[in-house]
Amino acid sequence: SSHNLYDFLLPSSSSSSSSLRNPLVQFFLPQQQQKQRGKIYHDVTVVFIDPVEGATQLAQQLHTHDNISTQQANKALSNNENDVISHLTDFLSYYQSIILSSPQFSQRRRKEEEVKFKARIVASQGPIGTKCPRWHVDHVPLRLVASLLGPGCSYIPQSQKQNVCIDYNFLNNCDVDDTAIANNRIVQFAKGNEERKEGIFQAQENEAILLMGREWEEAVRDDQEKLNDRHEIKAAVHKSPELRMDENRVLLTVDIVPDEV
């Protein structure tokens, strides 16, 4: 079976060989926790300006989690730290480059004003890792979402509107408690696509997905009105994947700090 850099953050899964990919898992969780299910094992957030520093802080916080003994942490740190930091730096640098190259930040960049970013990693096992099971849009400008281990989020590209009909009015004003009913109301397949169900994509493990949020949508709409541009751009509709009780997931999200928008 294949190996994943982030296996060390979670207990091994008894029924999924793909989750038992790295012996480092033994260094990061006490033996008595190996049988627990439906638990968040790590939830760390850092604010950064430099991607390398941000990645380093994330790795250090993951290694110094309360569940980890100093001896275990030092051993895993020496074996895995450089690879983890390098891997995380790629994601953080990619997101930063997108933000800083956008028109609304180009002037600030020329003035050499520092823009802050926020990165969060949540390592979990079981359905508790399904953070947002309902179709929704994020109330942020732009968010990077990447499942470092486990299944990625489901999303609907705007280019798929011929296959998928999204009820934005219901999405924005939904008061239905049942998630399954709400999801079926928010997203419906176009006529002729009911059986094929084309148009919904799922991100793969280690695939970075950039999701435009409502704040960016509103900013673009304001610019379009000034230019009399009628091309409609919508925030990305997406949701978390469903997870089995024994399924591991390590989720990375990256945002721009709200005060910087």
C-alpha positions in Angstrom: 0.0 0.0 0.0 1.1 3.6 -0.5 2.5 6.0 2.0 1.2 9.4 3.1 3.2 12.0 5.0 0.3 12.6 7.4 -0.5 9.1 8.5 1.4 9.8 11.7 -1.3 12.2 12.8 -4.0 9.5 13.1 -4.6 6.0 14.4 -4.5 3.2 11.9 -7.8 2.1 10.3 -8.5 -1.6 10.8 -10.5 -2.0 7.6 -8.7 0.2 5.1 -5.3 -0.8 4.0 -4.8 2.6 2.3 -4.9 4.2 5.7 -2.2 2.0 7.2 0.6 3.5 5.1 3.2 4.8 7.5 4.6 3.4 10.8 5.0 7.0 12.0 1.4 6.8 13.2 2.8 4.8 16.2 4.9 7.7 17.3 2.1 10.2 17.5 -0.7 8.6 19.4 -0.7 6.5 22.5 -1.6 2.9 22.1 -4.8 3.2 24.1 -6.1 5.6 21.5 -5.7 3.3 18.6 -9.2 2.0 18.9 -11.0 5.3 19.2 -13.4 6.3 16.4 -15.1 9.6 15.6 -12.5 11.9 17.1 -10.6 15.0 16.2 -6.9 14.4 17.0 -5.4 17.6 15.9 -6.8 21.1 15.2 -4.1 23.7 14.7 -4.2 27.2 13.1 -1.3 29.5 12.3 -1.2 33.1 10.9 1.7 33.7 8.5 3.2 36.1 6.1 6.0 33.9 4.8 4.9 30.4 3.6 8.0 28.6 4.8 7.5 30.1 8.3 3.8 29.2 8.2 4.5 25.6 7.2 7.2 25.3 9.9 4.8 26.6 12.6 2.1 24.1 11.5 4.5 21.2 11.6 5.8 22.2 15.0 2.3 22.6 16.4 1.3 19.2 15.1 4.4 17.6 16.6 3.8 19.2 20.0 0.2 18.1 20.4 -0.9 17.2 23.9 -1.4 13.5 22.9 2.3 13.2 21.9 5.1 12.4 24.3 8.3 14.4 23.9 10.3 11.2 23.0 7.7 10.2 20.3 7.5 13.8 19.0 11.3 14.1 18.6 11.6 10.8 16.8 8.8 11.6 14.3 10.1 15.2 14.0 13.6 14.1 12.9 12.2 11.5 10.5 9.4 13.5 8.9 9.7 17.3 9.5 11.5 18.4 6.4 9.2 16.5 4.1 6.1 17.8 5.9 7.3 21.4 5.9 8.2 21.3 2.2 4.9 19.8 1.3 2.9 22.3 3.3 5.0 25.2 1.9 3.9 24.3 -1.6 0.2 24.7 -0.7 0.7 27.9 1.2 2.9 29.4 -1.5 0.4 28.5 -4.2 -2.4 30.2 -2.3 -0.4 33.3 -1.5 0.7 33.7 -5.2 -2.9 33.6 -6.3 -4.0 36.2 -3.8 -1.1 38.6 -4.3 -1.4 38.5 -8.1 -5.1 39.5 -8.0 -5.9 43.1 -8.9 -7.3 44.1 -5.5 -3.9 43.3 -3.8 -1.5 44.5 -6.5 -1.4 48.1 -5.3 -0.8 46.9 -1.7 2.0 44.7 -2.9 3.7 47.5 -4.7 3.6 49.5 -1.4 5.3 46.4 0.2 2.5 46.2 2.7 2.4 42.8 4.3 -0.6 40.6 3.7 -1.4 38.0 6.4 -2.7 34.5 5.8 -4.2 31.8 8.0 -3.7 28.1 7.6 -5.5 25.4 9.5 -5.1 21.6 9.7 -7.7 19.3 11.2 -6.8 15.6 11.6 -9.8 13.4 12.3 -11.2 9.9 12.1 -14.8 9.1 11.4 -17.9 11.2 10.4 -16.7 14.0 12.7 -14.3 14.9 9.9 -17.2 15.8 7.7 -17.1 19.4 8.7 -19.8 20.8 6.3 -22.1 18.0 4.9 -24.5 20.5 3.3 -24.0 22.2 0.0 -22.9 25.7 0.7 -20.6 28.6 -0.2 -18.0 30.1 2.0 -18.2 33.7 3.3 -14.6 34.5 2.4 -12.9 35.9 -0.6 -11.0 32.7 -1.7 -10.2 29.5 0.2 -7.8 26.8 -0.6 -9.0 23.3 0.5 -6.8 20.3 0.3 -7.3 16.8 1.9 -3.8 15.8 2.7 -5.0 12.4 3.7 -8.4 11.0 2.8 -11.2 12.0 0.4 -11.5 15.6 -0.8 -14.5 17.9 -0.9 -17.3 17.6 -3.5 -17.7 20.7 -5.7 -19.7 22.0 -8.7 -17.8 24.1 -11.2 -19.8 26.9 -12.7 -19.1 25.4 -16.2 -21.4 22.5 -15.2 -24.6 24.5 -15.1 -25.9 22.6 -18.1 -25.7 19.4 -16.0 -26.5 20.6 -12.5 -29.2 23.1 -11.4 -28.4 25.0 -8.2 -31.1 26.7 -6.3 -29.2 29.7 -5.0 -32.2 31.2 -3.4 -32.8 28.0 -1.3 -29.1 27.7 -0.6 -29.0 31.2 0.8 -32.2 31.0 2.8 -32.4 27.3 3.7 -34.2 26.6 7.0 -34.5 22.8 6.6 -32.8 20.8 9.4 -32.5 17.6 7.5 -29.2 17.8 5.5 -30.2 15.1 2.9 -33.5 16.9 2.1 -31.7 20.3 1.9 -29.0 18.9 -0.4 -31.6 17.5 -2.7 -33.3 20.8 -2.9 -30.1 22.9 -3.4 -28.6 20.7 -6.1 -30.7 18.9 -8.8 -29.6 17.3 -11.9 -30.7 18.7 -15.2 -33.2 16.8 -17.4 -31.5 13.9 -19.1 -28.7 13.9 -16.5 -30.7 12.3 -13.6 -29.1 8.9 -14.1 -25.6 9.9 -15.2 -25.3 12.5 -12.4 -22.6 14.4 -14.2 -21.3 17.7 -13.0 -20.4 17.0 -9.4 -16.6 16.6 -8.9 -14.7 15.2 -5.9 -11.2 16.4 -5.1 -8.6 13.7 -4.8 -6.2 13.3 -1.9 -3.5 16.0 -2.0 -5.3 18.0 -4.7 -5.5 21.7 -3.9 -8.9 23.2 -4.7 -9.4 27.0 -4.9 -13.0 27.9 -3.9 -14.2 31.4 -4.6 -16.3 32.7 -1.7 -19.1 35.1 -1.5 -16.9 38.0 -0.7 -15.0 37.6 -3.9 -18.3 37.1 -5.8 -19.6 40.4 -4.4 -16.4 42.3 -5.2 -16.4 40.9 -8.8 -20.1 41.9 -9.2 -19.3 45.5 -8.1 -16.5 45.7 -10.7 -18.7 44.2 -13.4 -21.5 46.8 -12.7 -18.9 49.6 -13.2 -17.8 48.0 -16.5 -21.4 47.0 -17.5 -20.2 43.4 -17.7 -23.1 41.0 -17.6 -21.0 37.8 -17.3 -22.3 36.1 -14.1 -19.7 34.7 -11.6 -20.9 32.8 -8.6 -19.2 31.6 -5.4 -18.2 27.9 -5.5 -20.8 25.5 -4.2 -19.3 22.6 -2.3 -19.6 20.2 0.6 -17.5 17.9 2.7 -17.3 14.2 1.8 -19.1 11.5 3.7 -16.7 9.5 5.9 -16.9 6.0 7.4 -16.5 5.5 11.1 -13.0 4.1 10.5 -11.9 6.6 7.8 -9.1 9.0 8.4 -8.9 12.6 7.1 -6.3 15.4 7.4 -7.8 18.6 6.0 -5.8 21.8 5.2 -7.6 25.1 4.6 -5.8 28.4 3.8 -7.5 31.8 3.9 -6.5 35.4 3.8 -6.8 37.0 7.3 -10.2 38.9 7.3 -8.6 42.2 8.4 -6.5 42.1 5.2 -9.4 42.1 2.8 
